[in-house]
Structures are given as C-alpha cells and as structure tokens.
Amino acid sequence: MAKIALVRIDNRLIHGQVATGFLGKIGADNIVVIDDKTATNEFARDVLALAVPSSVSHEVYTSKDAAEVW
C-alpha cells in the first residue's frame, strides 16, 4: 500500500490548484481519483490526464475498484 500524503474530497477532481499547489508542497508522485462516473467515461479520464503534470502518474478508479486495490 502506498503512503497517503493528502486526501481531498472535491467535485473538481484534478485541477490547477492540485497540479501546481499541492503536489509541489507534499512531494506526491501519484494522484488517485475515485469517482464512479469519471472512471467509466473514457473522455472524462482523458480530460483529467491533461491536468496532471508529466512527472506525476495518475489513476482513476470506481469506488468498488478502489476498495479492492487499496
């Protein structure tokens, strides 16, 4: 299991404040989004990927899949 540096509940998922503010301050190298609608929508996942810096990995899970993985 990975070390969790920050947990946020926010309907914006990944946005500029996350990409430029939080990541640098907490040293995170991976973003995990848990959202059923986004996880099952390829276009929404692609849009989220555009907000993630190239040096950071990201994953999008449904709530069920996230529970199984974590």
C-alpha positions as CSV (number, residue, x, y, z in Angstrom):
1,M,0.0,0.0,0.0
2,A,1.2,3.5,-0.8
3,K,1.8,6.2,1.7
4,I,-1.1,8.7,1.6
5,A,0.2,12.3,1.7
6,L,-3.1,14.2,1.2
7,V,-6.8,13.3,1.0
8,R,-9.3,15.7,-0.5
9,I,-13.0,15.4,-1.3
10,D,-13.7,17.8,-4.1
11,N,-16.0,17.5,-7.1
12,R,-13.4,19.2,-9.3
13,L,-11.2,16.1,-9.1
14,I,-7.9,17.3,-10.6
15,H,-7.4,21.0,-11.4
16,G,-4.8,23.7,-11.3
17,Q,-4.6,24.0,-7.6
18,V,-3.9,20.3,-7.2
19,A,-1.4,20.3,-10.1
20,T,0.6,23.4,-9.2
21,G,0.0,23.9,-5.5
22,F,-0.4,20.7,-3.5
23,L,1.8,18.4,-5.5
24,G,4.9,20.5,-5.0
25,K,4.3,21.1,-1.4
26,I,3.7,17.5,-0.4
27,G,6.0,15.8,-2.8
28,A,3.4,13.4,-4.2
29,D,4.3,11.5,-7.3
30,N,0.9,9.9,-8.0
31,I,-2.7,11.1,-8.0
32,V,-5.6,8.7,-7.4
33,V,-9.1,9.8,-8.3
34,I,-12.0,7.7,-7.0
35,D,-15.1,8.7,-8.9
36,D,-17.6,6.2,-10.5
37,K,-18.7,8.5,-13.3
38,T,-15.2,9.5,-14.4
39,A,-13.8,6.0,-14.1
40,T,-16.4,4.7,-16.6
41,N,-16.1,7.6,-19.0
42,E,-13.0,7.5,-21.3
43,F,-13.4,11.1,-22.4
44,A,-13.5,12.3,-18.8
45,R,-10.4,10.3,-17.9
46,D,-8.6,11.8,-20.9
47,V,-9.5,15.3,-19.9
48,L,-8.3,14.7,-16.3
49,A,-5.0,13.4,-17.7
50,L,-4.4,16.8,-19.3
51,A,-4.3,18.4,-15.9
52,V,-1.6,16.1,-14.5
53,P,2.0,17.2,-14.8
54,S,4.1,14.8,-16.9
55,S,6.3,13.9,-13.9
56,V,3.2,12.6,-11.9
57,S,1.3,9.4,-12.5
58,H,-2.4,9.2,-12.0
59,E,-5.1,6.6,-11.7
60,V,-8.9,6.8,-11.8
61,Y,-11.0,4.1,-10.1
62,T,-14.6,3.4,-9.4
63,S,-15.3,3.2,-5.7
64,K,-15.6,-0.6,-5.9
65,D,-12.3,-1.0,-7.7
66,A,-10.5,1.4,-5.4
67,A,-11.6,-0.6,-2.4
68,E,-10.3,-3.8,-4.0
69,V,-6.9,-2.2,-4.9
70,W,-6.3,-0.4,-1.6
